[in-house]
């Protein structure tokens, strides 16, 4: 029974024992670890104030990882906290670690503690080590750090100011800039300057201000560059020693004791200058290999060079220069500093300056000591300097010598540049350009101009003063100038050394016709002129120019162009904008100048300065505007046209643009009123101000009356002139238009004496009228009806005289006839029936009209052939009495007519008839009618001719008045011509 009670209670006791064992094991392990991670001991601090680096060392056992903490002691602010790996220094057996501070270590006290770390296990912190700053109470004055620090350009620097006891911080200034400050301790304030630029030679000032104006503290910082050299080379001047040179490159901005130091082959070549940058170093002997090292507080730089001596010879500058001077050349001499140059082959360069222009010439020779300068100019000031180099293995030119000056001597002048100006009337001027100082070769004392005719070998010389540049001439007054002869004008200049060579120009009468001028366009280089080349041309050219507005004795300028050139650019300081210039090209100026081409142009076209002279006139309902062309001086450009405006109040309206340069314009269709017009000329630069005219339109009738009166006056004047001429030439007019009528001539067989004729009317003068009922008064006409008993063969009255009392019968027709003239009917005519109209007619019978004592016989042409009528009529006239004898005088009878000549008949009638003879001035309407009528005798008289289509009597009084006026005019003209009779 008792065993059962013990067994259950033994299990809990075993579990408790196991837990205790586990706890003891873990506790033992932990205790062993704490014993393995040791606490750092013997911590020491070593500060480098220039580099702001703090070196910390300690004894830390076997550990390699440590935790470090750096605090600002006064404010207990952490500056650095981190885990670092540090190995043991085998020499000292201590752990060492360096830390660089952003602020100067003097600014405030720093506290340092260290502990060892092994993974997650760390030791206890070491004892605190304090680096005392300058802000301890024992330092009561104001201080600023760092002092005289040298830093590279672009770096950042922190400055701290420790304020004196019982003073309040003011500010920190870098140069003149106030910096933002941070408080580090009770008395310390810090400010950081970033990206610093190069400082001056004296450095950059940093100032600390407090509330007391008398309390001021500061520091200086030097900001610069490390050395960076280039172009390191060594050479010899005396063929023995070595001179090495280099280029410092950029300025380090470090001077004085902080300047760069130089070493050449480990020889110190630093000069004693504190401010000047060094670029040269001398070595007593020649060494073929050199090494240059440059060192300053911010770094160092090195370069090397190597060469043979003969390849690096650079002669020194010549000394003791002298000269021997002539008019056109000079000899320059010099000496050498080293005697070793006497055997050295040299090449020397001589540079001489005259009139602001420099010229270099090269000379060679062994030990060269002189040079001859040729092609100099007389009376010219020269400045000369010399430098030399080795002719073999030329390295570089040596240094220039000091310059010397001299002046060349005088000589005869150069030939003047001669040209001419010819006026249109044969006068002109011979012109030459004044000689410059370089051309005169001394003071000019005068000029001589000779006019010479080579054909007649006659000449005339004119002596002029040194201030004269032109002499006039008159070709028309030169007696020896005739035909194609030419006069040559020669000009010479004179100075103390003699006369210059002559310069000639040929003088001729000006050309009658000038070639048309082309337009020249001005550019930045002047007026570019070009002309066609001529392969055969061997003469030079002259281009002259002057103001186009000048036409007589113009101030002309010119330039001579060598033969073979075909273009030139003309530029002159005298060119003015708005002035037109004319350019003329001549060939062979000295022999026989010939004008080849002309140009005109402006350097700059301007708006016209003048205005046109405008006038207006009325022409019916139109207005004619006229103006004069603007003078060339006022146009100030090439006129492109005129603009015509009409004024509408204050506004101008363009009416026309006259681009063809017309000087008139007609404005059409205006009513009565007042109008204002403005005309403006314009160039490529714009319009001028314009001229305005006002015109008042008047009534058109006034102008019409004026025109009529003017026309009548002109007509009257012409009539008076014609009358005067006719009166002066009245004999000729009378002979030509109204000759004298010859007296009648009696036949030779008339033996009876002349006396008055007894004219008795015929007892059988009766007219029988037979009226028909069909009478029409629209047209009246008489038609000849031949007698029924005429000969069947168409023969007229025979050659024998016939005396008959049979009445002649005429038929009078009252009818409308056609437009053709009524023709007489003949017995043998086929048209006889057609001429007898079937309408009503009136028979008029004349009986006893002709006297018994007269008989007129006509013989008709019996042929009537179409080949033309040959007049076969024979006429005879017998005078039997003084009765009524009607006569007919046809005008201008034609040979083609069948009638016989009227002139003998009329003369006979005039001789035989002594009584009343009415005459009829009728004529046939056409030659065709005359042919058709053949030899019909015009024996019928009153009331009208048988072939006439005219009315018998004039209509009314109007025809009577016209007849009286015509008769009066004829009578006056007849009296005028008759007055010429003796």
SENUMI-9504 format. One line per 5 residues: number of its first residue (from 1); their letters; for each residue x, y, z of C-alpha. Coordinates in steps of 0.2 Angstrom, whole numbers. Example, Ala and Ser with C-alpha at 12.3 -4.5 7.8 and 13.67 -1.06 7.14 Angstrom:
2
1 = as = 62:-22:39 ~ 68:-5:36
//
This chain:
982
1 = xxxxx = 0:0:0 ~ 13:13:4 ~ 23:11:-13 ~ 7:16:-23 ~ 8:33:-14
6 = xxxxx = 26:37:-18 ~ 26:33:-37 ~ 14:47:-43 ~ 23:60:-34 ~ 40:57:-42
11 = xxxxx = 36:64:-60 ~ 34:82:-56 ~ 50:83:-47 ~ 60:77:-63 ~ 53:90:-74
16 = xxxxx = 57:104:-62 ~ 75:98:-61 ~ 76:98:-80 ~ 71:116:-81 ~ 84:121:-68
21 = xxxxx = 97:113:-78 ~ 93:122:-94 ~ 93:139:-85 ~ 110:136:-77 ~ 117:132:-94
26 = xxxxx = 111:148:-102 ~ 117:158:-88 ~ 134:151:-89 ~ 135:155:-108 ~ 130:173:-106
31 = xxxxx = 143:175:-92 ~ 156:169:-104 ~ 151:181:-118 ~ 152:196:-107 ~ 169:191:-102
36 = xxxxx = 175:189:-120 ~ 169:208:-127 ~ 182:220:-118 ~ 180:238:-114 ~ 192:249:-124
41 = xxxxx = 205:257:-113 ~ 218:271:-113 ~ 208:281:-126 ~ 219:295:-133 ~ 215:310:-144
46 = xxxxx = 227:319:-156 ~ 221:334:-166 ~ 228:342:-182 ~ 221:359:-183 ~ 226:363:-201
51 = xxxxx = 217:348:-208 ~ 203:348:-195 ~ 207:329:-192 ~ 205:320:-175 ~ 216:305:-173
56 = xxxxx = 208:293:-160 ~ 218:278:-153 ~ 214:265:-139 ~ 217:247:-133 ~ 203:236:-137
61 = xxxxx = 209:218:-136 ~ 204:206:-149 ~ 189:216:-155 ~ 189:223:-173 ~ 172:232:-173
66 = xxxxx = 169:247:-162 ~ 155:260:-159 ~ 161:278:-158 ~ 151:293:-153 ~ 158:311:-154
71 = xxxxx = 148:325:-145 ~ 149:343:-143 ~ 153:344:-124 ~ 144:359:-119 ~ 127:356:-127
76 = xxxxx = 130:337:-127 ~ 125:337:-146 ~ 130:322:-156 ~ 142:326:-170 ~ 146:308:-176
81 = xxxxx = 139:291:-171 ~ 144:275:-180 ~ 151:258:-181 ~ 169:257:-188 ~ 180:242:-192
86 = xxxxx = 198:246:-185 ~ 213:234:-185 ~ 227:234:-173 ~ 242:243:-177 ~ 256:230:-176
91 = xxxxx = 269:243:-171 ~ 260:251:-156 ~ 247:237:-153 ~ 233:250:-152 ~ 218:253:-163
96 = xxxxx = 218:269:-172 ~ 205:279:-182 ~ 205:296:-190 ~ 189:308:-191 ~ 189:324:-201
101 = xxxxx = 178:338:-193 ~ 167:350:-204 ~ 171:364:-192 ~ 188:369:-186 ~ 193:359:-170
106 = xxxxx = 196:375:-161 ~ 178:380:-161 ~ 171:370:-146 ~ 176:355:-135 ~ 172:338:-141
111 = xxxxx = 169:322:-130 ~ 173:305:-137 ~ 168:288:-131 ~ 171:270:-138 ~ 164:253:-135
116 = xxxxx = 168:236:-143 ~ 156:226:-153 ~ 155:208:-158 ~ 140:205:-168 ~ 125:210:-157
121 = xxxxx = 136:210:-141 ~ 144:226:-136 ~ 155:231:-121 ~ 152:245:-110 ~ 157:263:-116
126 = xxxxx = 175:268:-112 ~ 179:283:-102 ~ 175:300:-110 ~ 189:309:-118 ~ 187:327:-121
131 = xxxxx = 196:338:-134 ~ 197:355:-127 ~ 191:369:-138 ~ 195:387:-138 ~ 179:392:-131
136 = xxxxx = 184:387:-113 ~ 181:400:-100 ~ 199:404:-99 ~ 199:411:-116 ~ 189:426:-114
141 = xxxxx = 193:436:-130 ~ 183:435:-146 ~ 191:423:-158 ~ 188:416:-176 ~ 194:400:-184
146 = xxxxx = 202:394:-196 ~ 216:406:-198 ~ 226:408:-214 ~ 219:392:-222 ~ 223:388:-240
151 = xxxxx = 209:379:-249 ~ 206:375:-267 ~ 194:384:-278 ~ 176:377:-277 ~ 178:370:-260
156 = xxxxx = 167:373:-245 ~ 174:380:-229 ~ 166:382:-211 ~ 171:397:-201 ~ 167:399:-182
161 = xxxxx = 167:414:-171 ~ 170:412:-152 ~ 162:428:-144 ~ 171:435:-129 ~ 163:434:-112
166 = xxxxx = 149:446:-108 ~ 147:450:-127 ~ 132:446:-139 ~ 136:438:-156 ~ 132:450:-171
171 = xxxxx = 136:442:-188 ~ 150:433:-198 ~ 154:442:-215 ~ 164:433:-229 ~ 171:447:-239
176 = xxxxx = 156:459:-238 ~ 143:446:-238 ~ 134:442:-221 ~ 133:423:-218 ~ 119:413:-210
181 = xxxxx = 127:407:-193 ~ 123:391:-182 ~ 126:391:-163 ~ 138:377:-158 ~ 140:382:-139
186 = xxxxx = 137:395:-127 ~ 150:407:-135 ~ 153:398:-152 ~ 144:402:-169 ~ 148:394:-186
191 = xxxxx = 144:399:-204 ~ 149:389:-220 ~ 154:396:-237 ~ 151:385:-252 ~ 160:385:-269
196 = xxxxx = 173:398:-265 ~ 181:407:-279 ~ 199:412:-281 ~ 205:425:-269 ~ 216:440:-272
201 = xxxxx = 234:441:-269 ~ 231:446:-250 ~ 218:433:-248 ~ 200:434:-243 ~ 194:442:-226
206 = xxxxx = 182:434:-214 ~ 175:445:-200 ~ 166:442:-184 ~ 155:456:-177 ~ 148:457:-159
211 = xxxxx = 136:470:-151 ~ 151:480:-147 ~ 157:490:-162 ~ 174:491:-155 ~ 176:472:-154
216 = xxxxx = 181:465:-170 ~ 190:449:-175 ~ 194:441:-191 ~ 203:428:-202 ~ 211:426:-219
221 = xxxxx = 208:412:-231 ~ 218:409:-247 ~ 208:401:-261 ~ 218:395:-276 ~ 223:382:-289
226 = xxxxx = 236:368:-289 ~ 250:371:-303 ~ 246:366:-321 ~ 260:369:-333 ~ 262:367:-352
231 = xxxxx = 274:371:-366 ~ 290:366:-357 ~ 305:368:-368 ~ 324:371:-367 ~ 335:381:-379
236 = xxxxx = 352:390:-380 ~ 357:408:-383 ~ 375:407:-382 ~ 378:389:-389 ~ 383:384:-371
241 = xxxxx = 371:386:-357 ~ 352:381:-356 ~ 337:392:-354 ~ 321:382:-351 ~ 304:391:-352
246 = xxxxx = 286:385:-349 ~ 269:391:-349 ~ 261:393:-331 ~ 243:391:-338 ~ 230:397:-326
251 = xxxxx = 235:408:-312 ~ 236:399:-295 ~ 230:414:-286 ~ 243:410:-272 ~ 257:422:-269
256 = xxxxx = 271:425:-257 ~ 276:411:-246 ~ 262:401:-253 ~ 268:403:-272 ~ 272:389:-283
261 = xxxxx = 290:382:-282 ~ 299:376:-298 ~ 313:363:-299 ~ 323:359:-316 ~ 332:342:-314
266 = xxxxx = 331:344:-295 ~ 338:362:-296 ~ 328:375:-287 ~ 324:388:-300 ~ 312:398:-289
271 = xxxxx = 315:416:-291 ~ 314:429:-277 ~ 299:438:-284 ~ 284:436:-272 ~ 270:442:-284
276 = xxxxx = 277:438:-302 ~ 273:422:-310 ~ 289:413:-315 ~ 291:406:-333 ~ 310:404:-336
281 = xxxxx = 324:395:-328 ~ 343:395:-333 ~ 355:380:-331 ~ 374:383:-334 ~ 377:368:-345
286 = xxxxx = 367:360:-359 ~ 359:344:-354 ~ 349:335:-367 ~ 335:329:-355 ~ 326:340:-343
291 = xxxxx = 312:338:-330 ~ 302:352:-323 ~ 292:350:-306 ~ 280:363:-300 ~ 274:362:-282
296 = xxxxx = 262:373:-271 ~ 251:370:-255 ~ 237:362:-266 ~ 247:350:-277 ~ 261:348:-289
301 = xxxxx = 264:346:-308 ~ 279:339:-319 ~ 284:341:-337 ~ 299:334:-347 ~ 309:339:-363
306 = xxxxx = 324:333:-373 ~ 334:339:-388 ~ 351:342:-396 ~ 360:358:-394 ~ 361:362:-413
311 = xxxxx = 342:360:-415 ~ 338:373:-401 ~ 348:388:-406 ~ 339:405:-403 ~ 350:420:-406
316 = xxxxx = 349:435:-395 ~ 344:452:-401 ~ 357:462:-412 ~ 364:477:-403 ~ 372:494:-408
321 = xxxxx = 361:497:-424 ~ 367:510:-437 ~ 362:516:-454 ~ 369:524:-470 ~ 355:533:-479
326 = xxxxx = 352:538:-498 ~ 336:544:-508 ~ 330:526:-513 ~ 340:514:-502 ~ 348:513:-485
331 = xxxxx = 361:501:-477 ~ 358:495:-459 ~ 372:488:-448 ~ 372:479:-431 ~ 384:470:-418
336 = xxxxx = 382:453:-409 ~ 383:450:-390 ~ 392:433:-392 ~ 408:431:-402 ~ 402:413:-406
341 = xxxxx = 390:420:-418 ~ 404:424:-430 ~ 404:406:-437 ~ 385:403:-436 ~ 375:403:-452
346 = xxxxx = 361:416:-448 ~ 345:421:-457 ~ 340:439:-451 ~ 324:448:-454 ~ 323:467:-456
351 = xxxxx = 307:476:-452 ~ 305:494:-457 ~ 290:505:-454 ~ 285:520:-465 ~ 268:530:-465
356 = xxxxx = 260:517:-454 ~ 264:502:-465 ~ 276:488:-460 ~ 287:479:-472 ~ 298:464:-468
361 = xxxxx = 313:458:-479 ~ 325:443:-476 ~ 344:442:-477 ~ 356:427:-474 ~ 374:425:-471
366 = xxxxx = 387:418:-459 ~ 389:430:-444 ~ 378:442:-453 ~ 380:460:-447 ~ 372:471:-461
371 = xxxxx = 358:472:-474 ~ 354:484:-488 ~ 336:490:-490 ~ 332:495:-507 ~ 316:502:-516
376 = xxxxx = 314:515:-502 ~ 305:532:-505 ~ 314:549:-505 ~ 310:561:-490 ~ 302:547:-480
381 = xxxxx = 304:543:-461 ~ 308:525:-458 ~ 310:515:-442 ~ 320:498:-443 ~ 322:483:-431
386 = xxxxx = 331:467:-434 ~ 330:449:-427 ~ 339:433:-432 ~ 339:414:-431 ~ 349:399:-436
391 = xxxxx = 349:396:-454 ~ 352:377:-452 ~ 340:367:-441 ~ 330:383:-439 ~ 322:383:-422
396 = xxxxx = 314:400:-420 ~ 317:419:-422 ~ 326:428:-409 ~ 321:443:-400 ~ 319:460:-410
401 = xxxxx = 332:473:-408 ~ 329:490:-402 ~ 323:500:-417 ~ 332:514:-425 ~ 325:529:-436
406 = xxxxx = 332:538:-451 ~ 325:549:-466 ~ 329:546:-484 ~ 336:560:-495 ~ 326:570:-509
411 = xxxxx = 325:567:-527 ~ 315:573:-543 ~ 296:571:-542 ~ 286:558:-550 ~ 275:561:-565
416 = xxxxx = 258:569:-561 ~ 242:560:-564 ~ 235:570:-578 ~ 217:571:-585 ~ 206:583:-594
421 = xxxxx = 189:590:-594 ~ 181:596:-611 ~ 166:607:-612 ~ 154:606:-627 ~ 160:623:-634
426 = xxxxx = 178:617:-636 ~ 185:624:-620 ~ 190:614:-605 ~ 204:611:-592 ~ 219:601:-591
431 = xxxxx = 218:594:-573 ~ 231:584:-562 ~ 231:577:-545 ~ 242:585:-532 ~ 257:575:-528
436 = xxxxx = 258:567:-512 ~ 273:567:-500 ~ 278:550:-506 ~ 277:556:-525 ~ 284:574:-523
441 = xxxxx = 301:568:-516 ~ 303:585:-509 ~ 295:602:-509 ~ 286:606:-525 ~ 290:623:-532
446 = xxxxx = 279:624:-547 ~ 272:615:-563 ~ 275:617:-581 ~ 261:614:-594 ~ 266:612:-613
451 = xxxxx = 253:612:-627 ~ 261:604:-642 ~ 255:600:-660 ~ 266:585:-666 ~ 260:588:-684
456 = xxxxx = 266:606:-685 ~ 279:605:-671 ~ 272:620:-663 ~ 271:622:-644 ~ 266:634:-630
461 = xxxxx = 272:632:-612 ~ 263:639:-596 ~ 273:640:-580 ~ 261:638:-564 ~ 263:639:-545
466 = xxxxx = 264:624:-534 ~ 247:627:-528 ~ 239:626:-546 ~ 231:609:-551 ~ 222:614:-567
471 = xxxxx = 225:625:-583 ~ 211:630:-595 ~ 212:628:-614 ~ 201:633:-629 ~ 203:622:-644
476 = xxxxx = 193:634:-655 ~ 206:648:-653 ~ 221:637:-657 ~ 225:642:-674 ~ 236:627:-678
481 = xxxxx = 222:615:-674 ~ 213:609:-689 ~ 206:594:-697 ~ 210:578:-687 ~ 226:586:-679
486 = xxxxx = 227:584:-660 ~ 235:594:-646 ~ 245:585:-633 ~ 246:593:-616 ~ 261:588:-605
491 = xxxxx = 262:592:-587 ~ 279:592:-577 ~ 282:595:-558 ~ 297:604:-551 ~ 306:603:-535
496 = xxxxx = 324:607:-529 ~ 331:592:-537 ~ 324:595:-554 ~ 309:592:-566 ~ 298:576:-566
501 = xxxxx = 295:565:-581 ~ 281:573:-591 ~ 263:566:-590 ~ 253:569:-606 ~ 235:569:-612
506 = xxxxx = 228:571:-629 ~ 216:585:-632 ~ 202:584:-646 ~ 185:592:-649 ~ 172:583:-639
511 = xxxxx = 161:570:-647 ~ 146:576:-655 ~ 135:561:-649 ~ 137:553:-633 ~ 133:535:-630
516 = xxxxx = 118:531:-620 ~ 121:530:-601 ~ 118:514:-592 ~ 112:513:-574 ~ 126:509:-560
521 = xxxxx = 120:502:-544 ~ 130:506:-528 ~ 136:492:-516 ~ 146:491:-500 ~ 162:491:-511
526 = xxxxx = 157:506:-522 ~ 150:507:-540 ~ 155:491:-549 ~ 158:495:-567 ~ 162:482:-581
531 = xxxxx = 164:483:-599 ~ 167:470:-614 ~ 185:465:-616 ~ 195:467:-633 ~ 208:455:-637
536 = xxxxx = 217:468:-648 ~ 217:482:-635 ~ 234:486:-628 ~ 230:503:-621 ~ 225:507:-603
541 = xxxxx = 209:515:-597 ~ 203:530:-588 ~ 186:530:-578 ~ 181:548:-574 ~ 166:553:-563
546 = xxxxx = 157:569:-558 ~ 140:576:-553 ~ 128:574:-568 ~ 120:590:-564 ~ 137:599:-568
551 = xxxxx = 140:603:-587 ~ 153:616:-588 ~ 171:616:-580 ~ 165:602:-568 ~ 176:596:-553
556 = xxxxx = 180:579:-560 ~ 189:564:-552 ~ 196:549:-561 ~ 206:533:-559 ~ 217:524:-572
561 = xxxxx = 214:506:-575 ~ 228:495:-583 ~ 226:487:-600 ~ 217:470:-600 ~ 206:474:-585
566 = xxxxx = 187:474:-589 ~ 180:479:-572 ~ 183:492:-558 ~ 174:497:-542 ~ 173:516:-539
571 = xxxxx = 173:522:-521 ~ 176:540:-515 ~ 174:549:-499 ~ 166:563:-508 ~ 151:553:-513
576 = xxxxx = 135:560:-506 ~ 118:552:-505 ~ 104:559:-516 ~ 117:566:-529 ~ 118:558:-547
581 = xxxxx = 135:554:-553 ~ 140:551:-571 ~ 154:539:-575 ~ 164:538:-592 ~ 176:525:-598
586 = xxxxx = 190:531:-610 ~ 203:521:-619 ~ 221:526:-623 ~ 220:541:-612 ~ 238:548:-616
591 = xxxxx = 237:545:-635 ~ 219:547:-641 ~ 206:546:-628 ~ 190:538:-635 ~ 174:537:-625
596 = xxxxx = 168:519:-624 ~ 154:518:-611 ~ 144:529:-599 ~ 135:525:-583 ~ 125:535:-570
601 = xxxxx = 120:531:-553 ~ 116:536:-535 ~ 125:530:-519 ~ 108:531:-511 ~ 92:538:-518
606 = xxxxx = 81:550:-508 ~ 64:557:-509 ~ 64:572:-521 ~ 67:589:-512 ~ 58:599:-524
611 = xxxxx = 41:599:-532 ~ 34:600:-550 ~ 28:617:-557 ~ 9:613:-560 ~ -3:622:-570
616 = xxxxx = -21:618:-576 ~ -33:623:-590 ~ -51:619:-594 ~ -55:610:-610 ~ -74:609:-611
621 = xxxxx = -79:597:-597 ~ -61:591:-596 ~ -47:598:-586 ~ -29:597:-593 ~ -15:596:-580
626 = xxxxx = 2:601:-586 ~ 19:602:-577 ~ 37:604:-580 ~ 50:590:-577 ~ 59:592:-561
631 = xxxxx = 77:597:-561 ~ 89:583:-558 ~ 96:592:-543 ~ 79:591:-534 ~ 75:574:-540
636 = xxxxx = 88:566:-529 ~ 85:549:-537 ~ 79:541:-553 ~ 61:548:-556 ~ 50:533:-558
641 = xxxxx = 34:543:-562 ~ 21:555:-556 ~ 5:552:-545 ~ -10:563:-549 ~ -22:565:-534
646 = xxxxx = -38:574:-532 ~ -42:582:-515 ~ -58:577:-506 ~ -57:588:-491 ~ -42:583:-481
651 = xxxxx = -40:566:-491 ~ -31:563:-507 ~ -38:551:-519 ~ -26:543:-532 ~ -32:547:-550
656 = xxxxx = -17:540:-560 ~ 0:534:-559 ~ 11:540:-574 ~ 25:528:-574 ~ 30:534:-592
661 = xxxxx = 36:551:-585 ~ 23:561:-595 ~ 21:579:-590 ~ 2:581:-593 ~ -14:572:-589
666 = xxxxx = -32:575:-594 ~ -45:573:-581 ~ -62:570:-590 ~ -80:573:-586 ~ -82:587:-573
671 = xxxxx = -97:598:-570 ~ -96:616:-565 ~ -87:619:-548 ~ -70:621:-540 ~ -58:606:-540
676 = xxxxx = -41:604:-532 ~ -28:593:-539 ~ -10:587:-533 ~ 4:580:-543 ~ 18:571:-534
681 = xxxxx = 34:565:-542 ~ 42:549:-534 ~ 58:539:-534 ~ 62:522:-526 ~ 64:531:-509
686 = xxxxx = 46:538:-510 ~ 35:553:-515 ~ 39:572:-513 ~ 27:584:-505 ~ 18:588:-521
691 = xxxxx = 11:603:-529 ~ -7:608:-528 ~ -18:618:-541 ~ -36:624:-539 ~ -47:626:-554
696 = xxxxx = -65:633:-556 ~ -75:625:-570 ~ -84:638:-581 ~ -99:637:-592 ~ -96:627:-609
701 = xxxxx = -105:641:-620 ~ -91:654:-615 ~ -78:642:-622 ~ -89:638:-638 ~ -91:657:-641
706 = xxxxx = -72:660:-639 ~ -68:645:-651 ~ -80:652:-664 ~ -73:670:-663 ~ -55:663:-664
711 = xxxxx = -60:653:-679 ~ -68:668:-688 ~ -53:678:-684 ~ -41:666:-691 ~ -52:664:-707
716 = xxxxx = -53:683:-709 ~ -34:684:-707 ~ -32:671:-721 ~ -44:680:-732 ~ -34:696:-730
721 = xxxxx = -18:687:-734 ~ -26:679:-749 ~ -33:695:-755 ~ -16:704:-753 ~ -7:691:-762
726 = xxxxx = -20:691:-776 ~ -18:710:-778 ~ 0:709:-778 ~ -1:695:-791 ~ -16:702:-801
731 = xxxxx = -8:701:-818 ~ -3:683:-816 ~ -20:679:-809 ~ -29:688:-823 ~ -19:679:-836
736 = xxxxx = -21:662:-828 ~ -40:663:-824 ~ -47:678:-834 ~ -38:681:-850 ~ -43:695:-862
741 = xxxxx = -56:690:-875 ~ -49:693:-892 ~ -58:705:-904 ~ -69:697:-918 ~ -61:696:-934
746 = xxxxx = -71:699:-950 ~ -68:687:-965 ~ -58:693:-979 ~ -72:692:-992 ~ -83:705:-984
751 = xxxxx = -82:721:-994 ~ -97:730:-988 ~ -95:743:-975 ~ -100:739:-957 ~ -115:748:-951
756 = xxxxx = -130:746:-939 ~ -142:731:-943 ~ -161:733:-945 ~ -168:720:-934 ~ -186:716:-938
761 = xxxxx = -196:704:-929 ~ -202:689:-939 ~ -220:690:-944 ~ -223:672:-941 ~ -217:671:-923
766 = xxxxx = -232:661:-916 ~ -233:647:-904 ~ -246:634:-905 ~ -251:625:-889 ~ -261:610:-890
771 = xxxxx = -266:604:-872 ~ -271:587:-868 ~ -283:582:-854 ~ -270:571:-845 ~ -259:585:-838
776 = xxxxx = -247:581:-824 ~ -238:596:-816 ~ -226:585:-806 ~ -212:587:-819 ~ -211:598:-835
781 = xxxxx = -199:594:-849 ~ -197:598:-867 ~ -193:584:-879 ~ -187:586:-897 ~ -198:578:-910
786 = xxxxx = -190:577:-927 ~ -200:582:-942 ~ -209:568:-951 ~ -202:572:-968 ~ -184:570:-963
791 = xxxxx = -173:559:-973 ~ -176:541:-971 ~ -157:538:-970 ~ -155:549:-955 ~ -146:563:-965
796 = xxxxx = -148:580:-958 ~ -150:595:-968 ~ -140:597:-983 ~ -125:607:-986 ~ -135:620:-995
801 = xxxxx = -143:635:-986 ~ -161:632:-983 ~ -174:646:-980 ~ -190:640:-974 ~ -204:647:-964
806 = xxxxx = -210:630:-958 ~ -212:630:-940 ~ -202:619:-929 ~ -213:608:-918 ~ -208:604:-900
811 = xxxxx = -218:592:-889 ~ -220:597:-871 ~ -223:582:-859 ~ -231:585:-842 ~ -226:569:-834
816 = xxxxx = -214:561:-821 ~ -199:554:-829 ~ -185:543:-823 ~ -168:550:-816 ~ -159:547:-833
821 = xxxxx = -158:563:-843 ~ -171:564:-857 ~ -162:561:-874 ~ -168:567:-891 ~ -176:555:-903
826 = xxxxx = -168:552:-920 ~ -176:545:-935 ~ -164:531:-935 ~ -163:528:-917 ~ -170:512:-909
831 = xxxxx = -174:522:-894 ~ -186:534:-902 ~ -201:524:-897 ~ -195:522:-879 ~ -193:541:-877
836 = xxxxx = -211:544:-883 ~ -221:541:-867 ~ -238:536:-868 ~ -244:548:-855 ~ -252:565:-857
841 = xxxxx = -241:578:-866 ~ -243:596:-873 ~ -237:600:-891 ~ -228:617:-892 ~ -225:623:-909
846 = xxxxx = -212:637:-913 ~ -215:646:-930 ~ -205:659:-938 ~ -192:660:-924 ~ -177:661:-934
851 = xxxxx = -175:675:-946 ~ -177:673:-965 ~ -160:680:-968 ~ -150:667:-958 ~ -148:649:-960
856 = xxxxx = -139:637:-949 ~ -135:620:-957 ~ -129:605:-947 ~ -124:589:-955 ~ -127:574:-944
861 = xxxxx = -116:559:-943 ~ -124:545:-954 ~ -113:531:-947 ~ -117:530:-928 ~ -104:516:-927
866 = xxxxx = -98:510:-910 ~ -80:514:-914 ~ -82:532:-911 ~ -89:546:-920 ~ -78:556:-932
871 = xxxxx = -85:573:-934 ~ -91:575:-952 ~ -102:590:-950 ~ -98:604:-961 ~ -105:621:-956
876 = xxxxx = -108:636:-966 ~ -115:653:-960 ~ -123:666:-970 ~ -128:683:-964 ~ -144:689:-971
881 = xxxxx = -151:700:-958 ~ -152:706:-940 ~ -166:695:-934 ~ -166:684:-918 ~ -153:671:-919
886 = xxxxx = -152:659:-904 ~ -135:653:-901 ~ -127:639:-890 ~ -110:639:-881 ~ -107:621:-875
891 = xxxxx = -94:621:-861 ~ -78:611:-864 ~ -82:602:-880 ~ -74:585:-882 ~ -66:578:-897
896 = xxxxx = -77:562:-895 ~ -93:571:-897 ~ -101:571:-914 ~ -103:590:-914 ~ -91:601:-924
901 = xxxxx = -80:613:-916 ~ -90:627:-909 ~ -77:640:-909 ~ -78:644:-928 ~ -96:644:-928
906 = xxxxx = -97:656:-913 ~ -85:668:-921 ~ -95:667:-937 ~ -111:671:-928 ~ -103:685:-919
911 = xxxxx = -97:692:-935 ~ -113:691:-944 ~ -127:694:-932 ~ -130:712:-927 ~ -146:709:-918
916 = xxxxx = -151:701:-901 ~ -142:684:-898 ~ -148:676:-883 ~ -135:663:-877 ~ -137:647:-868
921 = xxxxx = -124:640:-857 ~ -130:622:-856 ~ -119:607:-859 ~ -122:589:-860 ~ -124:579:-844
926 = xxxxx = -110:567:-849 ~ -99:562:-863 ~ -109:547:-866 ~ -124:557:-870 ~ -114:568:-881
931 = xxxxx = -109:552:-891 ~ -127:546:-892 ~ -133:563:-898 ~ -121:563:-912 ~ -121:579:-921
936 = xxxxx = -138:586:-916 ~ -137:604:-919 ~ -139:614:-903 ~ -150:626:-913 ~ -165:627:-901
941 = xxxxx = -166:641:-889 ~ -179:647:-877 ~ -186:641:-866 ~ -173:628:-864 ~ -161:616:-873
946 = xxxxx = -169:600:-879 ~ -156:590:-869 ~ -158:599:-853 ~ -166:592:-837 ~ -166:608:-828
951 = xxxxx = -182:619:-826 ~ -185:633:-837 ~ -186:647:-824 ~ -179:649:-807 ~ -190:645:-792
956 = xxxxx = -195:661:-783 ~ -185:676:-778 ~ -171:666:-769 ~ -164:660:-785 ~ -165:678:-791
961 = xxxxx = -155:684:-776 ~ -142:671:-778 ~ -140:676:-796 ~ -138:694:-792 ~ -125:690:-779
966 = xxxxx = -115:679:-791 ~ -116:693:-804 ~ -110:706:-792 ~ -95:695:-786 ~ -91:692:-804
971 = xxxxx = -92:710:-808 ~ -81:715:-794 ~ -68:702:-799 ~ -68:707:-817 ~ -66:725:-812
976 = xxxxx = -51:720:-801 ~ -43:711:-815 ~ -47:724:-827 ~ -38:737:-817 ~ -22:730:-823
981 = xx = -25:735:-841 ~ -14:750:-846
//
